[in-house]
Amino acid sequence: MPNPPVNADDVDLLECGCKIEEALIEMIYVKLGIIGNDVAEERKADGNGWKALGRPERERTLKILDFLGLSINNLLELIQD
């Protein structure tokens, strides 16, 4: 259960209930090769969908970015052509 809990009023959610920023972090990690597509596909086969990182890891990444004065946009710059 996320802390704070997610509810229907949260507007930054995907249909699966994942937070958009956290899903972007996973996508960036895959694109950078930090986690592999094989890991994501393996988790998908287990019925866990795209999730390849746990919520604590995603939240920790966002906190580190904030601490460094950066944002998700800085990570996105790393994977743009």
PDB file as gemmi writes it, atoms N, CA and C in Angstrom:
CRYST1    1.000    1.000    1.000  90.00  90.00  90.00 P 1                      
ATOM      1  N   MET A   1       0.845  -1.170   0.000  1.00  0.00           N  
ATOM      2  CA  MET A   1       0.000   0.000   0.000  1.00  0.00           C  
ATOM      3  C   MET A   1       0.890   1.233   0.000  1.00  0.00           C  
ATOM      4  N   PRO A   2       0.681   2.111  -0.978  1.00  0.00           N  
ATOM      5  CA  PRO A   2       1.496   3.330  -1.017  1.00  0.00           C  
ATOM      6  C   PRO A   2       1.297   4.191   0.219  1.00  0.00           C  
ATOM      7  N   ASN A   3       2.305   4.956   0.536  1.00  0.00           N  
ATOM      8  CA  ASN A   3       2.218   5.864   1.666  1.00  0.00           C  
ATOM      9  C   ASN A   3       2.566   7.254   1.171  1.00  0.00           C  
ATOM     10  N   PRO A   4       1.666   8.203   1.083  1.00  0.00           N  
ATOM     11  CA  PRO A   4       0.262   8.130   1.477  1.00  0.00           C  
ATOM     12  C   PRO A   4      -0.545   7.291   0.494  1.00  0.00           C  
ATOM     13  N   PRO A   5      -1.692   6.758   0.943  1.00  0.00           N  
ATOM     14  CA  PRO A   5      -2.511   5.908   0.079  1.00  0.00           C  
ATOM     15  C   PRO A   5      -2.972   6.621  -1.189  1.00  0.00           C  
ATOM     16  N   VAL A   6      -3.057   5.856  -2.267  1.00  0.00           N  
ATOM     17  CA  VAL A   6      -3.539   6.364  -3.544  1.00  0.00           C  
ATOM     18  C   VAL A   6      -5.052   6.246  -3.558  1.00  0.00           C  
ATOM     19  N   ASN A   7      -5.719   7.279  -4.061  1.00  0.00           N  
ATOM     20  CA  ASN A   7      -7.172   7.191  -4.180  1.00  0.00           C  
ATOM     21  C   ASN A   7      -7.624   7.733  -5.528  1.00  0.00           C  
ATOM     22  N   ALA A   8      -8.918   7.693  -5.795  1.00  0.00           N  
ATOM     23  CA  ALA A   8      -9.467   8.092  -7.089  1.00  0.00           C  
ATOM     24  C   ALA A   8      -9.244   9.566  -7.396  1.00  0.00           C  
ATOM     25  N   ASP A   9      -8.939  10.375  -6.397  1.00  0.00           N  
ATOM     26  CA  ASP A   9      -8.722  11.802  -6.618  1.00  0.00           C  
ATOM     27  C   ASP A   9      -7.326  12.115  -7.151  1.00  0.00           C  
ATOM     28  N   ASP A  10      -6.422  11.151  -7.102  1.00  0.00           N  
ATOM     29  CA  ASP A  10      -5.071  11.366  -7.609  1.00  0.00           C  
ATOM     30  C   ASP A  10      -5.118  11.463  -9.132  1.00  0.00           C  
ATOM     31  N   VAL A  11      -4.645  12.568  -9.673  1.00  0.00           N  
ATOM     32  CA  VAL A  11      -4.730  12.785 -11.115  1.00  0.00           C  
ATOM     33  C   VAL A  11      -3.479  12.330 -11.857  1.00  0.00           C  
ATOM     34  N   ASP A  12      -2.385  12.108 -11.173  1.00  0.00           N  
ATOM     35  CA  ASP A  12      -1.141  11.718 -11.819  1.00  0.00           C  
ATOM     36  C   ASP A  12      -0.943  10.208 -11.803  1.00  0.00           C  
ATOM     37  N   LEU A  13      -2.006   9.465 -12.118  1.00  0.00           N  
ATOM     38  CA  LEU A  13      -1.943   8.007 -12.114  1.00  0.00           C  
ATOM     39  C   LEU A  13      -2.223   7.448 -13.502  1.00  0.00           C  
ATOM     40  N   LEU A  14      -1.590   6.335 -13.802  1.00  0.00           N  
ATOM     41  CA  LEU A  14      -1.910   5.586 -15.008  1.00  0.00           C  
ATOM     42  C   LEU A  14      -3.106   4.692 -14.709  1.00  0.00           C  
ATOM     43  N   GLU A  15      -3.655   4.051 -15.743  1.00  0.00           N  
ATOM     44  CA  GLU A  15      -4.812   3.185 -15.539  1.00  0.00           C  
ATOM     45  C   GLU A  15      -4.527   2.054 -14.557  1.00  0.00           C  
ATOM     46  N   CYS A  16      -3.286   1.594 -14.508  1.00  0.00           N  
ATOM     47  CA  CYS A  16      -2.918   0.496 -13.620  1.00  0.00           C  
ATOM     48  C   CYS A  16      -2.808   0.944 -12.161  1.00  0.00           C  
ATOM     49  N   GLY A  17      -2.838   2.269 -11.925  1.00  0.00           N  
ATOM     50  CA  GLY A  17      -2.718   2.796 -10.571  1.00  0.00           C  
ATOM     51  C   GLY A  17      -1.312   3.265 -10.238  1.00  0.00           C  
ATOM     52  N   CYS A  18      -0.374   3.092 -11.177  1.00  0.00           N  
ATOM     53  CA  CYS A  18       1.003   3.537 -10.955  1.00  0.00           C  
ATOM     54  C   CYS A  18       1.091   5.052 -11.101  1.00  0.00           C  
ATOM     55  N   LYS A  19       1.972   5.654 -10.317  1.00  0.00           N  
ATOM     56  CA  LYS A  19       2.218   7.082 -10.460  1.00  0.00           C  
ATOM     57  C   LYS A  19       3.046   7.310 -11.725  1.00  0.00           C  
ATOM     58  N   ILE A  20       2.680   8.326 -12.483  1.00  0.00           N  
ATOM     59  CA  ILE A  20       3.333   8.593 -13.768  1.00  0.00           C  
ATOM     60  C   ILE A  20       4.832   8.806 -13.591  1.00  0.00           C  
ATOM     61  N   GLU A  21       5.241   9.610 -12.614  1.00  0.00           N  
ATOM     62  CA  GLU A  21       6.673   9.869 -12.411  1.00  0.00           C  
ATOM     63  C   GLU A  21       7.442   8.585 -12.132  1.00  0.00           C  
ATOM     64  N   GLU A  22       6.863   7.701 -11.326  1.00  0.00           N  
ATOM     65  CA  GLU A  22       7.552   6.459 -10.982  1.00  0.00           C  
ATOM     66  C   GLU A  22       7.645   5.532 -12.185  1.00  0.00           C  
ATOM     67  N   ALA A  23       6.607   5.506 -13.018  1.00  0.00           N  
ATOM     68  CA  ALA A  23       6.651   4.697 -14.244  1.00  0.00           C  
ATOM     69  C   ALA A  23       7.708   5.242 -15.205  1.00  0.00           C  
ATOM     70  N   LEU A  24       7.839   6.555 -15.267  1.00  0.00           N  
ATOM     71  CA  LEU A  24       8.871   7.167 -16.110  1.00  0.00           C  
ATOM     72  C   LEU A  24      10.269   6.783 -15.642  1.00  0.00           C  
ATOM     73  N   ILE A  25      10.466   6.731 -14.345  1.00  0.00           N  
ATOM     74  CA  ILE A  25      11.775   6.333 -13.808  1.00  0.00           C  
ATOM     75  C   ILE A  25      12.118   4.925 -14.276  1.00  0.00           C  
ATOM     76  N   GLU A  26      11.157   4.014 -14.209  1.00  0.00           N  
ATOM     77  CA  GLU A  26      11.419   2.648 -14.670  1.00  0.00           C  
ATOM     78  C   GLU A  26      11.776   2.630 -16.151  1.00  0.00           C  
ATOM     79  N   MET A  27      11.029   3.384 -16.957  1.00  0.00           N  
ATOM     80  CA  MET A  27      11.296   3.420 -18.384  1.00  0.00           C  
ATOM     81  C   MET A  27      12.695   3.960 -18.656  1.00  0.00           C  
ATOM     82  N   ILE A  28      13.085   5.004 -17.946  1.00  0.00           N  
ATOM     83  CA  ILE A  28      14.413   5.592 -18.123  1.00  0.00           C  
ATOM     84  C   ILE A  28      15.497   4.591 -17.730  1.00  0.00           C  
ATOM     85  N   TYR A  29      15.305   3.887 -16.622  1.00  0.00           N  
ATOM     86  CA  TYR A  29      16.289   2.889 -16.190  1.00  0.00           C  
ATOM     87  C   TYR A  29      16.465   1.793 -17.235  1.00  0.00           C  
ATOM     88  N   VAL A  30      15.372   1.377 -17.866  1.00  0.00           N  
ATOM     89  CA  VAL A  30      15.467   0.360 -18.915  1.00  0.00           C  
ATOM     90  C   VAL A  30      16.225   0.926 -20.112  1.00  0.00           C  
ATOM     91  N   LYS A  31      15.874   2.144 -20.537  1.00  0.00           N  
ATOM     92  CA  LYS A  31      16.534   2.762 -21.694  1.00  0.00           C  
ATOM     93  C   LYS A  31      18.029   2.950 -21.455  1.00  0.00           C  
ATOM     94  N   LEU A  32      18.406   3.263 -20.214  1.00  0.00           N  
ATOM     95  CA  LEU A  32      19.817   3.460 -19.882  1.00  0.00           C  
ATOM     96  C   LEU A  32      20.548   2.138 -19.653  1.00  0.00           C  
ATOM     97  N   GLY A  33      19.805   1.037 -19.599  1.00  0.00           N  
ATOM     98  CA  GLY A  33      20.417  -0.267 -19.366  1.00  0.00           C  
ATOM     99  C   GLY A  33      20.697  -0.552 -17.911  1.00  0.00           C  
ATOM    100  N   ILE A  34      20.139   0.245 -17.013  1.00  0.00           N  
ATOM    101  CA  ILE A  34      20.340   0.008 -15.583  1.00  0.00           C  
ATOM    102  C   ILE A  34      19.573  -1.228 -15.159  1.00  0.00           C  
ATOM    103  N   ILE A  35      18.375  -1.357 -15.677  1.00  0.00           N  
ATOM    104  CA  ILE A  35      17.634  -2.605 -15.568  1.00  0.00           C  
ATOM    105  C   ILE A  35      17.339  -3.022 -16.997  1.00  0.00           C  
ATOM    106  N   GLY A  36      17.228  -4.299 -17.236  1.00  0.00           N  
ATOM    107  CA  GLY A  36      17.074  -4.754 -18.600  1.00  0.00           C  
ATOM    108  C   GLY A  36      15.640  -5.022 -19.007  1.00  0.00           C  
ATOM    109  N   ASN A  37      15.416  -5.008 -20.309  1.00  0.00           N  
ATOM    110  CA  ASN A  37      14.108  -5.377 -20.833  1.00  0.00           C  
ATOM    111  C   ASN A  37      13.754  -6.789 -20.406  1.00  0.00           C  
ATOM    112  N   ASP A  38      14.775  -7.651 -20.296  1.00  0.00           N  
ATOM    113  CA  ASP A  38      14.515  -9.025 -19.882  1.00  0.00           C  
ATOM    114  C   ASP A  38      13.919  -9.075 -18.476  1.00  0.00           C  
ATOM    115  N   VAL A  39      14.367  -8.185 -17.596  1.00  0.00           N  
ATOM    116  CA  VAL A  39      13.814  -8.126 -16.240  1.00  0.00           C  
ATOM    117  C   VAL A  39      12.355  -7.696 -16.297  1.00  0.00           C  
ATOM    118  N   ALA A  40      12.068  -6.675 -17.084  1.00  0.00           N  
ATOM    119  CA  ALA A  40      10.691  -6.195 -17.214  1.00  0.00           C  
ATOM    120  C   ALA A  40       9.797  -7.266 -17.825  1.00  0.00           C  
ATOM    121  N   GLU A  41      10.292  -7.964 -18.850  1.00  0.00           N  
ATOM    122  CA  GLU A  41       9.492  -9.017 -19.495  1.00  0.00           C  
ATOM    123  C   GLU A  41       9.251 -10.186 -18.551  1.00  0.00           C  
ATOM    124  N   GLU A  42      10.264 -10.522 -17.759  1.00  0.00           N  
ATOM    125  CA  GLU A  42      10.113 -11.605 -16.788  1.00  0.00           C  
ATOM    126  C   GLU A  42       9.047 -11.260 -15.759  1.00  0.00           C  
ATOM    127  N   ARG A  43       9.060 -10.044 -15.267  1.00  0.00           N  
ATOM    128  CA  ARG A  43       8.058  -9.610 -14.296  1.00  0.00           C  
ATOM    129  C   ARG A  43       6.671  -9.589 -14.936  1.00  0.00           C  
ATOM    130  N   LYS A  44       6.598  -9.201 -16.218  1.00  0.00           N  
ATOM    131  CA  LYS A  44       5.326  -9.156 -16.924  1.00  0.00           C  
ATOM    132  C   LYS A  44       4.744 -10.571 -17.034  1.00  0.00           C  
ATOM    133  N   ALA A  45       5.605 -11.556 -17.280  1.00  0.00           N  
ATOM    134  CA  ALA A  45       5.157 -12.939 -17.388  1.00  0.00           C  
ATOM    135  C   ALA A  45       4.581 -13.450 -16.069  1.00  0.00           C  
ATOM    136  N   ASP A  46       5.054 -12.892 -14.958  1.00  0.00           N  
ATOM    137  CA  ASP A  46       4.549 -13.271 -13.640  1.00  0.00           C  
ATOM    138  C   ASP A  46       3.255 -12.554 -13.294  1.00  0.00           C  
ATOM    139  N   GLY A  47       2.768 -11.717 -14.217  1.00  0.00           N  
ATOM    140  CA  GLY A  47       1.525 -10.994 -13.975  1.00  0.00           C  
ATOM    141  C   GLY A  47       1.724  -9.657 -13.284  1.00  0.00           C  
ATOM    142  N   ASN A  48       2.971  -9.208 -13.204  1.00  0.00           N  
ATOM    143  CA  ASN A  48       3.257  -7.933 -12.543  1.00  0.00           C  
ATOM    144  C   ASN A  48       3.379  -6.772 -13.509  1.00  0.00           C  
ATOM    145  N   GLY A  49       3.066  -7.000 -14.769  1.00  0.00           N  
ATOM    146  CA  GLY A  49       3.125  -5.910 -15.733  1.00  0.00           C  
ATOM    147  C   GLY A  49       4.527  -5.372 -15.908  1.00  0.00           C  
ATOM    148  N   TRP A  50       4.602  -4.084 -16.152  1.00  0.00           N  
ATOM    149  CA  TRP A  50       5.868  -3.436 -16.469  1.00  0.00           C  
ATOM    150  C   TRP A  50       6.792  -3.350 -15.275  1.00  0.00           C  
ATOM    151  N   LYS A  51       6.255  -3.416 -14.097  1.00  0.00           N  
ATOM    152  CA  LYS A  51       7.022  -3.141 -12.886  1.00  0.00           C  
ATOM    153  C   LYS A  51       8.317  -3.942 -12.820  1.00  0.00           C  
ATOM    154  N   ALA A  52       9.403  -3.231 -12.768  1.00  0.00           N  
ATOM    155  CA  ALA A  52      10.709  -3.863 -12.638  1.00  0.00           C  
ATOM    156  C   ALA A  52      11.462  -3.325 -11.429  1.00  0.00           C  
ATOM    157  N   LEU A  53      10.955  -2.275 -10.842  1.00  0.00           N  
ATOM    158  CA  LEU A  53      11.521  -1.692  -9.626  1.00  0.00           C  
ATOM    159  C   LEU A  53      10.422  -1.631  -8.588  1.00  0.00           C  
ATOM    160  N   GLY A  54      10.775  -1.782  -7.350  1.00  0.00           N  
ATOM    161  CA  GLY A  54       9.798  -1.644  -6.288  1.00  0.00           C  
ATOM    162  C   GLY A  54       9.503  -0.178  -6.007  1.00  0.00           C  
ATOM    163  N   ARG A  55       8.370   0.077  -5.389  1.00  0.00           N  
ATOM    164  CA  ARG A  55       7.979   1.445  -5.044  1.00  0.00           C  
ATOM    165  C   ARG A  55       9.039   2.143  -4.206  1.00  0.00           C  
ATOM    166  N   PRO A  56       9.665   1.461  -3.226  1.00  0.00           N  
ATOM    167  CA  PRO A  56      10.692   2.153  -2.437  1.00  0.00           C  
ATOM    168  C   PRO A  56      11.867   2.655  -3.284  1.00  0.00           C  
ATOM    169  N   GLU A  57      12.280   1.862  -4.279  1.00  0.00           N  
ATOM    170  CA  GLU A  57      13.386   2.293  -5.139  1.00  0.00           C  
ATOM    171  C   GLU A  57      12.992   3.500  -5.965  1.00  0.00           C  
ATOM    172  N   ARG A  58      11.759   3.481  -6.504  1.00  0.00           N  
ATOM    173  CA  ARG A  58      11.296   4.616  -7.309  1.00  0.00           C  
ATOM    174  C   ARG A  58      11.190   5.883  -6.455  1.00  0.00           C  
ATOM    175  N   GLU A  59      10.631   5.743  -5.255  1.00  0.00           N  
ATOM    176  CA  GLU A  59      10.499   6.905  -4.375  1.00  0.00           C  
ATOM    177  C   GLU A  59      11.858   7.427  -3.948  1.00  0.00           C  
ATOM    178  N   ARG A  60      12.798   6.515  -3.702  1.00  0.00           N  
ATOM    179  CA  ARG A  60      14.158   6.922  -3.323  1.00  0.00           C  
ATOM    180  C   ARG A  60      14.814   7.709  -4.456  1.00  0.00           C  
ATOM    181  N   THR A  61      14.603   7.279  -5.690  1.00  0.00           N  
ATOM    182  CA  THR A  61      15.165   7.988  -6.836  1.00  0.00           C  
ATOM    183  C   THR A  61      14.622   9.405  -6.904  1.00  0.00           C  
ATOM    184  N   LEU A  62      13.309   9.561  -6.709  1.00  0.00           N  
ATOM    185  CA  LEU A  62      12.708  10.897  -6.726  1.00  0.00           C  
ATOM    186  C   LEU A  62      13.248  11.761  -5.596  1.00  0.00           C  
ATOM    187  N   LYS A  63      13.460  11.176  -4.418  1.00  0.00           N  
ATOM    188  CA  LYS A  63      14.008  11.936  -3.295  1.00  0.00           C  
ATOM    189  C   LYS A  63      15.443  12.369  -3.570  1.00  0.00           C  
ATOM    190  N   ILE A  64      16.236  11.489  -4.176  1.00  0.00           N  
ATOM    191  CA  ILE A  64      17.623  11.829  -4.507  1.00  0.00           C  
ATOM    192  C   ILE A  64      17.649  12.966  -5.518  1.00  0.00           C  
ATOM    193  N   LEU A  65      16.784  12.877  -6.545  1.00  0.00           N  
ATOM    194  CA  LEU A  65      16.720  13.950  -7.534  1.00  0.00           C  
ATOM    195  C   LEU A  65      16.375  15.277  -6.864  1.00  0.00           C  
ATOM    196  N   ASP A  66      15.398  15.247  -5.978  1.00  0.00           N  
ATOM    197  CA  ASP A  66      14.987  16.454  -5.271  1.00  0.00           C  
ATOM    198  C   ASP A  66      16.133  17.005  -4.419  1.00  0.00           C  
ATOM    199  N   PHE A  67      16.835  16.119  -3.729  1.00  0.00           N  
ATOM    200  CA  PHE A  67      17.961  16.515  -2.891  1.00  0.00           C  
ATOM    201  C   PHE A  67      19.058  17.193  -3.718  1.00  0.00           C  
ATOM    202  N   LEU A  68      19.245  16.694  -4.940  1.00  0.00           N  
ATOM    203  CA  LEU A  68      20.269  17.247  -5.818  1.00  0.00           C  
ATOM    204  C   LEU A  68      19.794  18.483  -6.587  1.00  0.00           C  
ATOM    205  N   GLY A  69      18.525  18.836  -6.387  1.00  0.00           N  
ATOM    206  CA  GLY A  69      17.980  19.990  -7.096  1.00  0.00           C  
ATOM    207  C   GLY A  69      17.641  19.679  -8.540  1.00  0.00           C  
ATOM    208  N   LEU A  70      17.414  18.411  -8.829  1.00  0.00           N  
ATOM    209  CA  LEU A  70      17.084  17.967 -10.187  1.00  0.00           C  
ATOM    210  C   LEU A  70      15.645  17.489 -10.231  1.00  0.00           C  
ATOM    211  N   SER A  71      15.184  17.132 -11.426  1.00  0.00           N  
ATOM    212  CA  SER A  71      13.830  16.616 -11.581  1.00  0.00           C  
ATOM    213  C   SER A  71      13.827  15.451 -12.550  1.00  0.00           C  
ATOM    214  N   ILE A  72      12.660  14.886 -12.752  1.00  0.00           N  
ATOM    215  CA  ILE A  72      12.511  13.784 -13.700  1.00  0.00           C  
ATOM    216  C   ILE A  72      12.916  14.233 -15.098  1.00  0.00           C  
ATOM    217  N   ASN A  73      12.761  15.512 -15.392  1.00  0.00           N  
ATOM    218  CA  ASN A  73      13.143  16.032 -16.706  1.00  0.00           C  
ATOM    219  C   ASN A  73      14.635  15.866 -16.961  1.00  0.00           C  
ATOM    220  N   ASN A  74      15.455  15.973 -15.926  1.00  0.00           N  
ATOM    221  CA  ASN A  74      16.890  15.770 -16.081  1.00  0.00           C  
ATOM    222  C   ASN A  74      17.199  14.330 -16.472  1.00  0.00           C  
ATOM    223  N   LEU A  75      16.454  13.384 -15.926  1.00  0.00           N  
ATOM    224  CA  LEU A  75      16.642  11.988 -16.321  1.00  0.00           C  
ATOM    225  C   LEU A  75      16.168  11.762 -17.751  1.00  0.00           C  
ATOM    226  N   LEU A  76      15.057  12.386 -18.112  1.00  0.00           N  
ATOM    227  CA  LEU A  76      14.541  12.230 -19.478  1.00  0.00           C  
ATOM    228  C   LEU A  76      15.526  12.741 -20.514  1.00  0.00           C  
ATOM    229  N   GLU A  77      16.279  13.782 -20.176  1.00  0.00           N  
ATOM    230  CA  GLU A  77      17.287  14.320 -21.099  1.00  0.00           C  
ATOM    231  C   GLU A  77      18.342  13.277 -21.447  1.00  0.00           C  
ATOM    232  N   LEU A  78      18.603  12.352 -20.538  1.00  0.00           N  
ATOM    233  CA  LEU A  78      19.617  11.326 -20.766  1.00  0.00           C  
ATOM    234  C   LEU A  78      19.232  10.348 -21.861  1.00  0.00           C  
ATOM    235  N   ILE A  79      17.924  10.166 -22.093  1.00  0.00           N  
ATOM    236  CA  ILE A  79      17.503   9.149 -23.065  1.00  0.00           C  
ATOM    237  C   ILE A  79      16.971   9.740 -24.356  1.00  0.00           C  
ATOM    238  N   GLN A  80      16.883  11.061 -24.443  1.00  0.00           N  
ATOM    239  CA  GLN A  80      16.390  11.675 -25.665  1.00  0.00           C  
ATOM    240  C   GLN A  80      17.485  11.732 -26.706  1.00  0.00           C  
ATOM    241  N   ASP A  81      17.092  11.466 -27.929  1.00  0.00           N  
ATOM    242  CA  ASP A  81      18.062  11.474 -29.041  1.00  0.00           C  
ATOM    243  C   ASP A  81      18.355  12.868 -29.528  1.00  0.00           C  
TER     244      ASP A  81                                                      
END                                                                             
